Amino acid sequence: MFKFVILLSVVACAFGAAIPEGLLPQLDGRIVGGTPTSISSFPWQISLQRNGGHSCGGSIYSSKIIVTAAHCLQGVSASSLKVRAGSSYWNSGGSLIQVAAFRNHEGYNPNTMVNDIAVIRLSSALSFNSNIKAIGLATYNPANGAAASVSGWGTQSSGSNSIPAQLQYVNVKIVSQASCASSSYSYGSQIKNTMICAAASGKDACQGDSGGPLVSGGVLVGVVSWGTGCAYSNYPGVYADVAVLRSWVVNAANSV
């Protein structure tokens, strides 16, 4: 299911709230097999919150712009959204800032999950420090098998209904678009050219991690998007491909 779906499911169960219809995912997204960490190690990570509950992850692009997944913003209004930055905990600390506006990729398709990327504009600028930093966008994709990391507050097992308070991360390896779509894995033609994959045995993003960062070589290479289950064998996590979608992000950040 969407990594976002997993995250929303976790939040809904944790807070006893129904998941908004527009946020229901079709695939999964969470950190499975992860390790607790400090925001100082992932200072670009933010928690995207709806009505006080964590719903998705995201990455700081500039002091007022966040990059996240388009599926995280379906059926919601900017007035219901806030971003917490600079804290290892989604529910306390750091800076909590109201969302002013957002823009989804115009080519986003919820059925195929192509172009699953969006930008958010904050109502006031973040103050950069050791716990709040922007991350650059990849200009090309890492090689197949390259080391990467994914972080977030998503559920820690597929189908779980609770999320950790403290930020988690896992180290994974890049699975190129060509490899992810090949017979080596089970997705086949579901993998499109706006997607990149990553995998490690027993480790993955999961529900609640949607929109969060896949980082390799110190730059943002992917945005948590979807996957079948979480850490399932033969089903890598699937991410929006930042290098492919980079020009859209840059343009949207200037116009949102």
Summary of the structure (lengths in Angstrom):
residues: 256
radius of gyration: 15.7
end to end distance: 28.6
largest distance: 47.2
contacts: 1067
relative contact order: 0.25
helix: 18%
strand: 35%
